[in-house]
Amino acid sequence: MPKCPADMMDAVSDNMKERTGRSLEEWVALVQASGLDALDQNSVRKWLKSEHGVLQNSQWAIADAAARAAGWERPSVEGYIDSQYTGAKAALRPIFEAIREFVMSLGEDISIEGRGTYTPFVRKRQFATAMAAKDRLDLGLRYKDLPADPRLEATNRVGQATHKLSLYSPADLDDGVKALIRAAYEQNG
């Protein structure tokens, strides 16, 4: 099973021709000939779906490869994180850093992955996510067995999280929230 987004892209790319009838290189050439801006990965994915019926994982791999062929470089994890906390959202960075510090203290088996709009914390699978919103940080947590806490709201909008809660300052990362994070960590290992 792929361990990170780059591994997933490699796995999808390896059997692209078998699943879609074209190799990754053939798809990249088709995107280049289409007149689309290959750096606009969202538009490329929509086009692949609407014009060619390409499924989601293949869309992502093709759009990524086409963008890289056009000169785009995938940011580092820290580059993704930095881009999430700019402008008005820069004030939310201390909340993220408090979450990161606590999450990383839970065990040596945790990795952080880069995404454009949120940051996932992964054990065997994502167990927590941090997503900067307008005036708060949404902490997504993945549960198999939901702890009782009135602050938790059901969600399917933050990575693989099943529930979320909103934090408005680092002080909101209290012992109760830490217990919720620890429960998600323990349930996803």
N, C-alpha and C positions, 0 to 999 in steps of 0.2 A: 504494500500500500504506500502511495506517495507520502513523503514526510513534510513537504513544503510546497508552496505554489509552483516553484520552478520544476520540482519533480513531477507534479501533476501535469504541467504543460508537456514535459517530456513523454510521460506515459500516454497522454492523449495523442500527441504528435506521432508516436511510434506506430500506431495502427490507424492513422488518419485515412489512408487510401482504402483500407478494408471497410471502414465505416461510411465513408463519404463518396468513394469513387475517384477521389483526387488525392494526390500527395500534398503535404503541407506546402511544399515549394510551388506546386501548381495553383493552390489556393492563393498564395501570396501574389503570384503573377496575375491572377484574375482580379484581385483587389487593386493592384497597381494599374491594370488596364481599365478599370471601371470608372475612373474619374473621381472616385471618393478620396477624401483626405485620409490617408492611412494613419495619420496621427490621431484622428478622431475615432478612437476604438469603439465608442458607443454606436456611432453611425455605421461603422463597419459590421458590428455584430447584428444590428437591426437589418441591414441589407442582406447579410448572409442568411438570416432567418426568413425574411420575407421573399427574397428572390430565389433562394436555393434550398430552403427547408433544412438548413444546417442546425443541428441540435446544440444546446447551450455550451457544453464543455468544449466542443469543437469550435464554436464561435469564438470563445475566449482564446483558444490556442492560435487560431488563424489571425484574429485581430492583434494579438500580442506580437506574433511573428511579423505581420505586415508593418506594424508600428516600428519594430526594431529594424526592419529592412529600410525604413524611411529615416532612420537616425535616432529614434527614441531609445533612451536607456532606462531600464527599470530602476526606480529608486531603491536605495538600501532601506532596511527597516526603519532606521533613524530618520532617513529622508521622508518616508511616508508619515512618520509621527510628527516631524517638524511641520510638514505641510498641513496637518490637521489643526494645528494650534497657532495660526497666524491671524493677523487683524484683530477683530473683536473677540475671536475665540482664544487669543493668546492668554487671556486671563484665566482660562480653564486648565492651562498646563500644570499648575501646582496640584490640582485634583488628580490629573492623570498620573503625575509622578508619585503621589502618595499611594495610589492604587498599584502602580507598577512595583513600588518598593515592597508593599505588603504581599502582593501575589508572588513575586519572585522569592520571597522568604519561605514560601510553603514547601519548596522542594527543588531538587536539582534536575528534575525531569520536566521542567517547564520551558517552553520556548515562546518567543514573541514573533509574530508574523506581520508583515507589512501589507496594508490594504489602503485604498484611496480614501475611504471615508470612516474607517474604524480600525481599531487595533485588537486583534485576537490574541488571547493567551491560551496556549495549547499544551495539553498533557498528551494523552493518546488521541484526543480530539479537543476541539475548542471547548473550554469550560467557562471562560469569561471573556467579555469584550468591553472595550471602552470606546464610546463614540461622542465626540464633541457636538453638542447641539447649540442653539442660539445663546442660551444663558445658563446652561447646565451641562453636566457630563452624564450621559446615560450609560449605566453599568449593566451590561447584559450578562445573564448567568444561565447556564444549561443544567437542568435538573432532570433526573429520572424519578426521584422521590422529592416532591416539593416541600420545603420547610414551611412552617406556619409563620408568616410575617406579613402584616397588612401593607407594608411598603412595596411588596412585589406585585408587578403588573404583568399579565401574560403579554407576550410579544412574539413576533416572527420577523422583526425588522432589523435586528442587530446580530448579524452573522448567524451562528447556530444556536443562539440563546433562546430559551423557552420563556424566560421572564426578565424583567428589567426593573431598575429603580433609578431615580434621578438624584444626583449629588450636585449641590450648589457651592460647596466649599470643601477644602480638605478636612475640616472638622466633621463633615457628614460621614466620613469614613470611620464610624464608631465601632465599638466592639460587636454590636449586632450585625452591622454590614460585613465586618470581617468574618463573623461566623457564617454568614450566607455565602461568602466567597469560598471559605474553607469547605463548606458542604458541597459546593459545585465542584471544587477540586477533587474531593474524595470520591464523588460519584462518577467522575469521568477519567479514572485511572485504570 
